[in-house]
Every structure is written in structure tokens, then in C-alpha cells.
């Protein structure tokens, strides 16, 4: 998602783009030369961006300086990351825009709420425009298709070989969420309040 967002921003003339990743930034492959990369880390409960020289910058400081924020973080539903709290909306620049590609209700931002193409934005704080359409990749279909295909093609032979081959490739084995009707991802069961044992009935 983040690569698609970068392509979209560049195609519209945006520059001075900073990408925060939870991986060490030197492990990010195919970096765009016009993009700065830092690692997002938690230090004593506060979030920091750590650049290649190991200089730390408080995330909230970066938020206060940003004109446009794109959130592409895959959240842990058991312990979601919150970038700001409800009483910190004053940190944002006036008329800043947030493009929340992750679309996780109540995660990342206290006001996070999925929106639709019919009603794509709403305003919070001092003119902050918030966009969170869950199907944005269908609008940016070219960039989305390119990046998804690039990631999936190396695994296509194993996928086509069938279930026995899936178990031999750790990336495929770990990507399977449901198999033969059984939910393998415990986070799904916790989030949906289901029993661990099949047929995973809702807990009351």
C-alpha cells in the first residue's frame, strides 16, 4: 500500500516525502531515490522516527509539521498503535489532510472511521480533512496492480503447485488465515470474540 501511495503522490507533484517503517529502514527494498526513510520505534511509551544516522525525532513533532499524512500501517488489533490521543488534535497543522489507507476504525487516530466513495471525507479539529475509503486501490488500479503483482509473482509457482507446496514455503504457510474451515490466525478469533476450537462459535 505504501508503495502505491508513494507512486500516487509523485505522479501529482508531491516531494519531500518521509516514509516511516517498523522495519529497519536499510532492509526496505527498491527505495525510491526521492523519498526519505526512517524507522518507527517506541521508546518509553512514546513513538519516534529514527533516521539512518540514528537521530530520533518525536513522531508528534513530525505530525505537527506535515501537510499530508498517509497511514498504511497494518495494525495489531490486540494492541493498536495510536499516533495521537483525542485531546491532541491541536498538534495537526491547520487544514492538514490525512489519507488513512489502513482504514482501521479507532486505530491510529481516535477519530479513525472508514469512509466511502460517495462520502469520502469528513473534517475534524482545525480544518483537518480525513479520508479513509477502504477501496482506494480500485481507484489507483494501475499502481496497486503493479505493486501487488510484483510481490506475488515470485510465489505463483508454489501457489499453483497445491497445498503440499504451500507448507514448504514459509511466506505462504504463514499467510494462510483459514484452512479447511478452521481459522488459523488467533488474532481473528480474539477480535471477533470466537471460540478457539472449530466451528469457532461466538462467545457471549
VOBADREN-536036 format. One record per residue (C-alpha): residue number from 1; x, y, z; residue in three letters. Coordinates in nm, 3 decimals. Layout:
# residues N
<pt pos="NUM" u="X" v="Y" w="Z" code="Ala"/>
...
***
This chain:
# residues 204
<pt pos="1" u="0.000" v="0.000" w="0.000" code="Unk"/>
<pt pos="2" u="0.277" v="0.240" w="0.089" code="Unk"/>
<pt pos="3" u="0.450" v="0.200" w="-0.247" code="Unk"/>
<pt pos="4" u="0.124" v="0.270" w="-0.427" code="Unk"/>
<pt pos="5" u="0.078" v="0.583" w="-0.216" code="Unk"/>
<pt pos="6" u="0.432" v="0.699" w="-0.299" code="Unk"/>
<pt pos="7" u="0.372" v="0.649" w="-0.672" code="Unk"/>
<pt pos="8" u="0.042" v="0.836" w="-0.648" code="Unk"/>
<pt pos="9" u="0.198" v="1.129" w="-0.462" code="Unk"/>
<pt pos="10" u="0.490" v="1.157" w="-0.703" code="Unk"/>
<pt pos="11" u="0.259" v="1.150" w="-1.003" code="Unk"/>
<pt pos="12" u="0.080" v="1.452" w="-0.858" code="Unk"/>
<pt pos="13" u="0.396" v="1.651" w="-0.797" code="Unk"/>
<pt pos="14" u="0.448" v="1.591" w="-0.425" code="Unk"/>
<pt pos="15" u="0.804" v="1.589" w="-0.292" code="Unk"/>
<pt pos="16" u="0.983" v="1.592" w="0.045" code="Unk"/>
<pt pos="17" u="0.817" v="1.261" w="0.133" code="Unk"/>
<pt pos="18" u="0.918" v="1.086" w="0.457" code="Unk"/>
<pt pos="19" u="0.829" v="0.718" w="0.497" code="Unk"/>
<pt pos="20" u="0.823" v="0.564" w="0.845" code="Unk"/>
<pt pos="21" u="0.859" v="0.187" w="0.856" code="Unk"/>
<pt pos="22" u="0.856" v="-0.051" w="1.150" code="Unk"/>
<pt pos="23" u="1.137" v="-0.247" w="0.985" code="Unk"/>
<pt pos="24" u="1.495" v="-0.119" w="0.994" code="Unk"/>
<pt pos="25" u="1.495" v="0.126" w="0.705" code="Unk"/>
<pt pos="26" u="1.805" v="-0.034" w="0.547" code="Unk"/>
<pt pos="27" u="1.602" v="-0.353" w="0.492" code="Unk"/>
<pt pos="28" u="1.347" v="-0.177" w="0.272" code="Unk"/>
<pt pos="29" u="1.400" v="-0.295" w="-0.086" code="Unk"/>
<pt pos="30" u="1.364" v="-0.083" w="-0.400" code="Unk"/>
<pt pos="31" u="1.371" v="0.250" w="-0.223" code="Unk"/>
<pt pos="32" u="1.265" v="0.548" w="-0.430" code="Unk"/>
<pt pos="33" u="1.560" v="0.790" w="-0.454" code="Unk"/>
<pt pos="34" u="1.338" v="1.092" w="-0.383" code="Unk"/>
<pt pos="35" u="1.199" v="0.951" w="-0.057" code="Unk"/>
<pt pos="36" u="1.346" v="0.971" w="0.294" code="Unk"/>
<pt pos="37" u="1.314" v="0.663" w="0.513" code="Unk"/>
<pt pos="38" u="1.316" v="0.635" w="0.893" code="Unk"/>
<pt pos="39" u="1.227" v="0.357" w="1.135" code="Unk"/>
<pt pos="40" u="0.927" v="0.397" w="1.366" code="Unk"/>
<pt pos="41" u="1.018" v="0.292" w="1.720" code="Unk"/>
<pt pos="42" u="0.857" v="0.308" w="2.062" code="Unk"/>
<pt pos="43" u="1.082" v="0.447" w="2.337" code="Unk"/>
<pt pos="44" u="0.941" v="0.459" w="2.690" code="Unk"/>
<pt pos="45" u="0.588" v="0.462" w="2.552" code="Unk"/>
<pt pos="46" u="0.647" v="0.742" w="2.300" code="Unk"/>
<pt pos="47" u="0.681" v="0.696" w="1.924" code="Unk"/>
<pt pos="48" u="0.995" v="0.820" w="1.749" code="Unk"/>
<pt pos="49" u="1.127" v="0.827" w="1.393" code="Unk"/>
<pt pos="50" u="1.489" v="0.709" w="1.381" code="Unk"/>
<pt pos="51" u="1.683" v="0.803" w="1.067" code="Unk"/>
<pt pos="52" u="1.992" v="0.638" w="0.914" code="Unk"/>
<pt pos="53" u="2.222" v="0.841" w="1.141" code="Unk"/>
<pt pos="54" u="2.025" v="0.715" w="1.446" code="Unk"/>
<pt pos="55" u="1.886" v="1.061" w="1.516" code="Unk"/>
<pt pos="56" u="1.549" v="1.037" w="1.693" code="Unk"/>
<pt pos="57" u="1.259" v="1.271" w="1.622" code="Unk"/>
<pt pos="58" u="0.937" v="1.256" w="1.819" code="Unk"/>
<pt pos="59" u="0.657" v="1.136" w="1.591" code="Unk"/>
<pt pos="60" u="0.421" v="1.401" w="1.724" code="Unk"/>
<pt pos="61" u="0.668" v="1.669" w="1.610" code="Unk"/>
<pt pos="62" u="0.666" v="1.526" w="1.258" code="Unk"/>
<pt pos="63" u="0.286" v="1.513" w="1.265" code="Unk"/>
<pt pos="64" u="0.274" v="1.880" w="1.364" code="Unk"/>
<pt pos="65" u="0.486" v="1.970" w="1.059" code="Unk"/>
<pt pos="66" u="0.308" v="1.757" w="0.799" code="Unk"/>
<pt pos="67" u="0.075" v="1.891" w="0.532" code="Unk"/>
<pt pos="68" u="-0.035" v="1.541" w="0.426" code="Unk"/>
<pt pos="69" u="-0.023" v="1.219" w="0.628" code="Unk"/>
<pt pos="70" u="-0.073" v="0.876" w="0.468" code="Unk"/>
<pt pos="71" u="-0.129" v="0.592" w="0.713" code="Unk"/>
<pt pos="72" u="-0.051" v="0.248" w="0.567" code="Unk"/>
<pt pos="73" u="0.030" v="0.061" w="0.888" code="Unk"/>
<pt pos="74" u="-0.101" v="-0.293" w="0.932" code="Unk"/>
<pt pos="75" u="-0.235" v="-0.271" w="1.286" code="Unk"/>
<pt pos="76" u="-0.228" v="-0.535" w="1.557" code="Unk"/>
<pt pos="77" u="-0.592" v="-0.548" w="1.665" code="Unk"/>
<pt pos="78" u="-0.483" v="-0.669" w="2.011" code="Unk"/>
<pt pos="79" u="-0.259" v="-0.367" w="2.068" code="Unk"/>
<pt pos="80" u="-0.315" v="-0.095" w="1.807" code="Unk"/>
<pt pos="81" u="-0.071" v="0.193" w="1.769" code="Unk"/>
<pt pos="82" u="-0.217" v="0.536" w="1.844" code="Unk"/>
<pt pos="83" u="-0.030" v="0.826" w="1.685" code="Unk"/>
<pt pos="84" u="-0.225" v="1.091" w="1.875" code="Unk"/>
<pt pos="85" u="-0.487" v="1.095" w="2.150" code="Unk"/>
<pt pos="86" u="-0.829" v="1.258" w="2.140" code="Unk"/>
<pt pos="87" u="-0.704" v="1.568" w="2.324" code="Unk"/>
<pt pos="88" u="-0.411" v="1.622" w="2.084" code="Unk"/>
<pt pos="89" u="-0.588" v="1.734" w="1.767" code="Unk"/>
<pt pos="90" u="-0.420" v="2.071" w="1.810" code="Unk"/>
<pt pos="91" u="-0.093" v="1.907" w="1.705" code="Unk"/>
<pt pos="92" u="-0.201" v="1.895" w="1.342" code="Unk"/>
<pt pos="93" u="-0.135" v="2.178" w="1.100" code="Unk"/>
<pt pos="94" u="-0.438" v="2.384" w="1.014" code="Unk"/>
<pt pos="95" u="-0.603" v="2.238" w="0.703" code="Unk"/>
<pt pos="96" u="-0.379" v="1.929" w="0.710" code="Unk"/>
<pt pos="97" u="-0.503" v="1.618" w="0.530" code="Unk"/>
<pt pos="98" u="-0.494" v="1.256" w="0.645" code="Unk"/>
<pt pos="99" u="-0.524" v="0.972" w="0.392" code="Unk"/>
<pt pos="100" u="-0.587" v="0.667" w="0.608" code="Unk"/>
<pt pos="101" u="-0.526" v="0.377" w="0.372" code="Unk"/>
<pt pos="102" u="-0.529" v="0.126" w="0.659" code="Unk"/>
<pt pos="103" u="-0.897" v="0.205" w="0.729" code="Unk"/>
<pt pos="104" u="-0.898" v="0.063" w="1.083" code="Unk"/>
<pt pos="105" u="-1.179" v="0.204" w="1.294" code="Unk"/>
<pt pos="106" u="-1.049" v="0.368" w="1.610" code="Unk"/>
<pt pos="107" u="-0.687" v="0.273" w="1.540" code="Unk"/>
<pt pos="108" u="-0.400" v="0.510" w="1.469" code="Unk"/>
<pt pos="109" u="-0.620" v="0.815" w="1.515" code="Unk"/>
<pt pos="110" u="-0.903" v="0.838" w="1.773" code="Unk"/>
<pt pos="111" u="-1.141" v="0.963" w="1.504" code="Unk"/>
<pt pos="112" u="-1.047" v="0.691" w="1.251" code="Unk"/>
<pt pos="113" u="-1.354" v="0.571" w="1.064" code="Unk"/>
<pt pos="114" u="-1.381" v="0.404" w="0.721" code="Unk"/>
<pt pos="115" u="-1.548" v="0.627" w="0.460" code="Unk"/>
<pt pos="116" u="-1.695" v="0.562" w="0.115" code="Unk"/>
<pt pos="117" u="-1.650" v="0.693" w="-0.239" code="Unk"/>
<pt pos="118" u="-1.994" v="0.851" w="-0.203" code="Unk"/>
<pt pos="119" u="-1.892" v="1.036" w="0.114" code="Unk"/>
<pt pos="120" u="-1.513" v="1.010" w="0.118" code="Unk"/>
<pt pos="121" u="-1.405" v="1.275" w="0.370" code="Unk"/>
<pt pos="122" u="-1.500" v="1.445" w="0.693" code="Unk"/>
<pt pos="123" u="-1.343" v="1.727" w="0.893" code="Unk"/>
<pt pos="124" u="-1.207" v="1.717" w="1.247" code="Unk"/>
<pt pos="125" u="-1.014" v="1.964" w="1.460" code="Unk"/>
<pt pos="126" u="-0.890" v="2.282" w="1.292" code="Unk"/>
<pt pos="127" u="-0.989" v="2.200" w="0.935" code="Unk"/>
<pt pos="128" u="-0.822" v="1.857" w="0.925" code="Unk"/>
<pt pos="129" u="-0.958" v="1.664" w="0.627" code="Unk"/>
<pt pos="130" u="-0.977" v="1.289" w="0.688" code="Unk"/>
<pt pos="131" u="-1.010" v="1.036" w="0.401" code="Unk"/>
<pt pos="132" u="-1.040" v="0.663" w="0.460" code="Unk"/>
<pt pos="133" u="-1.205" v="0.488" w="0.164" code="Unk"/>
<pt pos="134" u="-1.143" v="0.116" w="0.204" code="Unk"/>
<pt pos="135" u="-1.139" v="0.053" w="-0.173" code="Unk"/>
<pt pos="136" u="-0.889" v="0.321" w="-0.274" code="Unk"/>
<pt pos="137" u="-0.670" v="0.065" w="-0.462" code="Unk"/>
<pt pos="138" u="-0.956" v="0.019" w="-0.711" code="Unk"/>
<pt pos="139" u="-0.925" v="0.391" w="-0.791" code="Unk"/>
<pt pos="140" u="-0.545" v="0.376" w="-0.820" code="Unk"/>
<pt pos="141" u="-0.570" v="0.044" w="-1.002" code="Unk"/>
<pt pos="142" u="-0.253" v="0.074" w="-1.211" code="Unk"/>
<pt pos="143" u="-0.013" v="0.138" w="-0.922" code="Unk"/>
<pt pos="144" u="-0.194" v="-0.113" w="-0.699" code="Unk"/>
<pt pos="145" u="-0.186" v="-0.386" w="-0.964" code="Unk"/>
<pt pos="146" u="0.182" v="-0.326" w="-1.036" code="Unk"/>
<pt pos="147" u="0.290" v="-0.348" w="-0.672" code="Unk"/>
<pt pos="148" u="0.067" v="-0.643" w="-0.582" code="Unk"/>
<pt pos="149" u="0.180" v="-0.836" w="-0.891" code="Unk"/>
<pt pos="150" u="0.545" v="-0.762" w="-0.816" code="Unk"/>
<pt pos="151" u="0.504" v="-0.904" w="-0.465" code="Unk"/>
<pt pos="152" u="0.302" v="-1.212" w="-0.565" code="Unk"/>
<pt pos="153" u="0.466" v="-1.333" w="-0.887" code="Unk"/>
<pt pos="154" u="0.767" v="-1.499" w="-0.717" code="Unk"/>
<pt pos="155" u="0.525" v="-1.723" w="-0.524" code="Unk"/>
<pt pos="156" u="0.298" v="-1.813" w="-0.817" code="Unk"/>
<pt pos="157" u="0.463" v="-2.149" w="-0.899" code="Unk"/>
<pt pos="158" u="0.426" v="-2.267" w="-0.539" code="Unk"/>
<pt pos="159" u="0.065" v="-2.143" w="-0.521" code="Unk"/>
<pt pos="160" u="-0.022" v="-2.332" w="-0.840" code="Unk"/>
<pt pos="161" u="0.151" v="-2.648" w="-0.715" code="Unk"/>
<pt pos="162" u="-0.112" v="-2.700" w="-0.446" code="Unk"/>
<pt pos="163" u="-0.138" v="-2.734" w="-0.070" code="Unk"/>
<pt pos="164" u="0.165" v="-2.957" w="-0.020" code="Unk"/>
<pt pos="165" u="0.385" v="-2.690" w="-0.177" code="Unk"/>
<pt pos="166" u="0.231" v="-2.416" w="0.037" code="Unk"/>
<pt pos="167" u="0.359" v="-2.584" w="0.352" code="Unk"/>
<pt pos="168" u="0.714" v="-2.580" w="0.216" code="Unk"/>
<pt pos="169" u="0.721" v="-2.202" w="0.163" code="Unk"/>
<pt pos="170" u="0.715" v="-2.016" w="0.493" code="Unk"/>
<pt pos="171" u="0.570" v="-1.697" w="0.342" code="Unk"/>
<pt pos="172" u="0.272" v="-1.887" w="0.203" code="Unk"/>
<pt pos="173" u="0.232" v="-2.109" w="0.508" code="Unk"/>
<pt pos="174" u="0.224" v="-1.806" w="0.739" code="Unk"/>
<pt pos="175" u="-0.013" v="-1.616" w="0.510" code="Unk"/>
<pt pos="176" u="-0.293" v="-1.872" w="0.536" code="Unk"/>
<pt pos="177" u="-0.560" v="-1.735" w="0.770" code="Unk"/>
<pt pos="178" u="-0.830" v="-2.001" w="0.723" code="Unk"/>
<pt pos="179" u="-0.776" v="-2.359" w="0.611" code="Unk"/>
<pt pos="180" u="-1.043" v="-2.623" w="0.559" code="Unk"/>
<pt pos="181" u="-1.284" v="-2.401" w="0.750" code="Unk"/>
<pt pos="182" u="-1.057" v="-2.368" w="1.054" code="Unk"/>
<pt pos="183" u="-0.937" v="-2.019" w="1.150" code="Unk"/>
<pt pos="184" u="-0.560" v="-2.035" w="1.198" code="Unk"/>
<pt pos="185" u="-0.498" v="-1.673" w="1.292" code="Unk"/>
<pt pos="186" u="-0.566" v="-1.635" w="1.664" code="Unk"/>
<pt pos="187" u="-0.592" v="-1.257" w="1.626" code="Unk"/>
<pt pos="188" u="-0.902" v="-1.302" w="1.409" code="Unk"/>
<pt pos="189" u="-1.062" v="-1.520" w="1.676" code="Unk"/>
<pt pos="190" u="-0.982" v="-1.269" w="1.951" code="Unk"/>
<pt pos="191" u="-1.104" v="-0.969" w="1.752" code="Unk"/>
<pt pos="192" u="-1.430" v="-1.144" w="1.659" code="Unk"/>
<pt pos="193" u="-1.475" v="-1.294" w="2.008" code="Unk"/>
<pt pos="194" u="-1.490" v="-1.651" w="1.879" code="Unk"/>
<pt pos="195" u="-1.402" v="-1.984" w="2.041" code="Unk"/>
<pt pos="196" u="-1.055" v="-2.117" w="1.961" code="Unk"/>
<pt pos="197" u="-1.194" v="-2.457" w="1.863" code="Unk"/>
<pt pos="198" u="-1.377" v="-2.522" w="1.535" code="Unk"/>
<pt pos="199" u="-1.652" v="-2.425" w="1.446" code="Unk"/>
<pt pos="200" u="-1.540" v="-2.106" w="1.626" code="Unk"/>
<pt pos="201" u="-1.873" v="-2.005" w="1.776" code="Unk"/>
<pt pos="202" u="-1.919" v="-1.650" w="1.902" code="Unk"/>
<pt pos="203" u="-1.858" v="-1.614" w="2.274" code="Unk"/>
<pt pos="204" u="-2.140" v="-1.448" w="2.466" code="Unk"/>
***
